[in-house]
Amino acid sequence: MYIEPDGENRLSAPSAAQCQHVRSVSVARLTTKRGNVGPMTLAEVREVLGLLLEL
């Protein structure tokens, strides 16, 4: 799922949520916030994850 930068998400470059590559990441590795996708995009990501994981 591609996410284009806009005034709401404050991304600096086009980004992607790679739902098919689910993995755990330590919060210690998350050092810089890159943006915020917002509730609509987050709902889309959750829907795709639900379908992929058969939830």
DONU-86666 format. One record per atom (N, C-alpha, C): residue in three letters; atom name; x, y, z. Coordinates in Angstrom, 2 decimals. Each point is the difference from the previous one (the first is absolute). Layout:
N
<'ala'; 'CA'; <X; Y; Z>>
...
END
This chain:
55
<'met'; 'N'; <0.85; -1.15; 0.00>>
<'met'; 'CA'; <-0.85; 1.15; 0.00>>
<'met'; 'C'; <0.91; 1.23; 0.00>>
<'tyr'; 'N'; <-0.12; 0.84; -1.02>>
<'tyr'; 'CA'; <0.83; 1.20; -0.11>>
<'tyr'; 'C'; <-0.68; 1.18; 0.68>>
<'ile'; 'N'; <0.81; 0.81; 0.64>>
<'ile'; 'CA'; <-0.49; 1.17; 0.72>>
<'ile'; 'C'; <0.76; 1.22; -0.49>>
<'glu'; 'N'; <-0.72; 0.91; -0.62>>
<'glu'; 'CA'; <0.61; 1.23; -0.51>>
<'glu'; 'C'; <0.08; 1.04; 1.11>>
<'pro'; 'N'; <1.06; 0.78; 0.03>>
<'pro'; 'CA'; <0.11; 1.06; 1.00>>
<'pro'; 'C'; <-1.07; 1.07; -0.20>>
<'asp'; 'N'; <-0.52; 0.51; 1.10>>
<'asp'; 'CA'; <-0.94; 1.11; -0.07>>
<'asp'; 'C'; <0.08; 0.81; 1.29>>
<'gly'; 'N'; <-0.78; 1.01; 0.13>>
<'gly'; 'CA'; <0.03; 0.86; 1.17>>
<'gly'; 'C'; <-0.42; -0.71; 1.28>>
<'glu'; 'N'; <-0.83; -1.02; -0.13>>
<'glu'; 'CA'; <-0.47; -0.73; 1.18>>
<'glu'; 'C'; <1.04; -0.96; 0.55>>
<'asn'; 'N'; <0.60; -0.81; -0.88>>
<'asn'; 'CA'; <0.91; -1.04; 0.49>>
<'asn'; 'C'; <1.43; 0.50; 0.22>>
<'arg'; 'N'; <0.36; 1.13; -0.58>>
<'arg'; 'CA'; <1.31; 0.62; 0.17>>
<'arg'; 'C'; <1.17; -0.91; -0.38>>
<'leu'; 'N'; <-0.25; -0.93; -0.93>>
<'leu'; 'CA'; <1.09; -0.82; -0.51>>
<'leu'; 'C'; <0.86; 0.84; -0.93>>
<'ser'; 'N'; <1.30; -0.29; -0.05>>
<'ser'; 'CA'; <0.89; 0.78; -0.86>>
<'ser'; 'C'; <0.16; -0.63; -1.38>>
<'ala'; 'N'; <-0.42; -1.25; -0.15>>
<'ala'; 'CA'; <0.13; -0.70; -1.28>>
<'ala'; 'C'; <-1.12; -1.03; -0.10>>
<'pro'; 'N'; <-0.33; -0.44; -1.23>>
<'pro'; 'CA'; <-0.98; -1.08; -0.13>>
<'pro'; 'C'; <0.46; -1.22; 0.81>>
<'ser'; 'N'; <-0.95; -0.64; 0.65>>
<'ser'; 'CA'; <0.32; -1.12; 0.89>>
<'ser'; 'C'; <-0.90; -1.18; -0.33>>
<'ala'; 'N'; <0.27; -1.12; 0.64>>
<'ala'; 'CA'; <-0.81; -1.20; -0.22>>
<'ala'; 'C'; <-0.20; -0.73; 1.31>>
<'ala'; 'N'; <-1.20; -0.49; 0.20>>
<'ala'; 'CA'; <-0.31; -0.91; 1.10>>
<'ala'; 'C'; <0.00; -1.39; -0.61>>
<'gln'; 'N'; <1.02; -0.78; 0.28>>
<'gln'; 'CA'; <0.14; -1.32; -0.60>>
<'gln'; 'C'; <-0.68; -1.04; 0.89>>
<'cys'; 'N'; <-1.30; -0.07; -0.13>>
<'cys'; 'CA'; <-0.82; -0.86; 0.85>>
<'cys'; 'C'; <0.35; -1.48; -0.14>>
<'gln'; 'N'; <0.51; -0.40; -1.14>>
<'gln'; 'CA'; <0.33; -1.40; -0.20>>
<'gln'; 'C'; <1.32; -0.38; 0.67>>
<'his'; 'N'; <0.72; 0.97; 0.57>>
<'his'; 'CA'; <1.28; -0.25; 0.66>>
<'his'; 'C'; <-0.11; 0.33; 1.49>>
<'val'; 'N'; <-0.90; -0.67; 0.68>>
<'val'; 'CA'; <-0.24; 0.26; 1.42>>
<'val'; 'C'; <1.16; -0.57; 0.81>>
<'arg'; 'N'; <0.51; 0.82; 0.94>>
<'arg'; 'CA'; <1.04; -0.47; 0.91>>
<'arg'; 'C'; <-0.02; 0.88; 1.25>>
<'ser'; 'N'; <0.59; -0.51; 1.04>>
<'ser'; 'CA'; <0.07; 0.79; 1.23>>
<'ser'; 'C'; <1.30; 0.81; -0.01>>
<'val'; 'N'; <-0.08; 1.18; 0.61>>
<'val'; 'CA'; <1.15; 0.89; 0.08>>
<'val'; 'C'; <0.06; 0.54; 1.42>>
<'ser'; 'N'; <1.17; -0.02; 0.59>>
<'ser'; 'CA'; <0.18; 0.56; 1.33>>
<'ser'; 'C'; <-0.26; 1.49; -0.02>>
<'val'; 'N'; <-0.72; 0.52; 0.99>>
<'val'; 'CA'; <-0.25; 1.44; 0.06>>
<'val'; 'C'; <1.30; 0.77; 0.19>>
<'ala'; 'N'; <1.04; -0.64; 0.49>>
<'ala'; 'CA'; <1.30; 0.65; 0.16>>
<'ala'; 'C'; <0.60; 0.40; -1.35>>
<'arg'; 'N'; <-0.40; -0.70; -1.07>>
<'arg'; 'CA'; <0.51; 0.32; -1.34>>
<'arg'; 'C'; <-0.74; 1.16; -0.65>>
<'leu'; 'N'; <-1.13; 0.40; 0.58>>
<'leu'; 'CA'; <-0.79; 1.10; -0.55>>
<'leu'; 'C'; <0.48; 1.30; 0.62>>
<'thr'; 'N'; <0.90; 0.68; -0.70>>
<'thr'; 'CA'; <0.64; 1.18; 0.58>>
<'thr'; 'C'; <-0.59; 1.31; -0.50>>
<'thr'; 'N'; <-0.54; 0.03; -1.21>>
<'thr'; 'CA'; <-0.51; 1.23; -0.59>>
<'thr'; 'C'; <-1.38; -0.22; -0.59>>
<'lys'; 'N'; <-0.92; 0.88; 0.34>>
<'lys'; 'CA'; <-1.33; -0.06; -0.59>>
<'lys'; 'C'; <0.06; 0.62; -1.39>>
<'arg'; 'N'; <-0.46; -0.73; -1.01>>
<'arg'; 'CA'; <0.06; 0.46; -1.39>>
<'arg'; 'C'; <-1.26; 0.70; -0.46>>
<'gly'; 'N'; <-1.11; -0.25; 0.67>>
<'gly'; 'CA'; <-1.28; 0.58; -0.39>>
<'gly'; 'C'; <-1.12; -0.72; 0.72>>
<'asn'; 'N'; <-1.21; 0.33; -0.37>>
<'asn'; 'CA'; <-1.19; -0.58; 0.61>>
<'asn'; 'C'; <-1.02; -0.22; -1.10>>
<'val'; 'N'; <-0.35; -1.26; -0.26>>
<'val'; 'CA'; <-0.86; -0.30; -1.14>>
<'val'; 'C'; <-1.45; 0.42; 0.18>>
<'gly'; 'N'; <-0.46; 0.16; 1.21>>
<'gly'; 'CA'; <-1.37; 0.42; 0.23>>
<'gly'; 'C'; <-0.97; -1.17; 0.04>>
<'pro'; 'N'; <-1.21; 0.25; 0.47>>
<'pro'; 'CA'; <-0.96; -1.08; 0.24>>
<'pro'; 'C'; <-0.49; -0.72; -1.25>>
<'met'; 'N'; <-0.14; 0.71; -1.10>>
<'met'; 'CA'; <-0.51; -0.65; -1.23>>
<'met'; 'C'; <1.03; -1.00; -0.55>>
<'thr'; 'N'; <1.25; 0.41; -0.11>>
<'thr'; 'CA'; <1.04; -0.88; -0.51>>
<'thr'; 'C'; <0.25; -1.15; 0.97>>
<'leu'; 'N'; <-0.01; 0.28; 1.29>>
<'leu'; 'CA'; <0.18; -1.04; 1.00>>
<'leu'; 'C'; <-1.11; -1.04; -0.10>>
<'ala'; 'N'; <-1.22; 0.42; -0.23>>
<'ala'; 'CA'; <-1.12; -0.93; -0.17>>
<'ala'; 'C'; <0.22; -0.89; -1.22>>
<'glu'; 'N'; <0.52; 0.57; -1.08>>
<'glu'; 'CA'; <0.29; -0.79; -1.21>>
<'glu'; 'C'; <1.08; -1.03; 0.28>>
<'val'; 'N'; <1.05; 0.39; 0.71>>
<'val'; 'CA'; <1.08; -0.93; 0.34>>
<'val'; 'C'; <-0.54; -1.12; 0.87>>
<'arg'; 'N'; <-0.81; 0.35; 0.99>>
<'arg'; 'CA'; <-0.59; -1.03; 0.86>>
<'arg'; 'C'; <-0.88; -0.97; -0.78>>
<'glu'; 'N'; <-0.75; 0.53; -0.96>>
<'glu'; 'CA'; <-0.86; -0.86; -0.82>>
<'glu'; 'C'; <0.83; -0.99; -0.81>>
<'val'; 'N'; <1.05; 0.49; -0.63>>
<'val'; 'CA'; <0.87; -0.88; -0.81>>
<'val'; 'C'; <0.67; -1.03; 0.90>>
<'leu'; 'N'; <0.50; 0.41; 1.17>>
<'leu'; 'CA'; <0.62; -0.96; 0.92>>
<'leu'; 'C'; <-1.01; -1.06; 0.43>>
<'gly'; 'N'; <-1.23; 0.41; 0.26>>
<'gly'; 'CA'; <-1.04; -0.96; 0.38>>
<'gly'; 'C'; <-0.24; -1.04; -1.07>>
<'leu'; 'N'; <-0.01; 0.46; -1.25>>
<'leu'; 'CA'; <-0.20; -0.93; -1.11>>
<'leu'; 'C'; <1.19; -0.95; -0.15>>
<'leu'; 'N'; <1.20; 0.54; 0.09>>
<'leu'; 'CA'; <1.20; -0.82; -0.17>>
<'leu'; 'C'; <0.17; -1.01; 1.13>>
<'leu'; 'N'; <-0.36; 0.40; 1.21>>
<'leu'; 'CA'; <0.16; -0.87; 1.16>>
<'leu'; 'C'; <-1.26; -0.80; 0.33>>
<'glu'; 'N'; <-1.03; 0.17; -0.84>>
<'glu'; 'CA'; <-1.28; -0.69; 0.16>>
<'glu'; 'C'; <-0.58; 0.22; 1.39>>
<'leu'; 'N'; <-0.05; 1.27; 0.41>>
<'leu'; 'CA'; <-0.56; 0.34; 1.31>>
<'leu'; 'C'; <-1.46; 0.41; -0.12>>
END
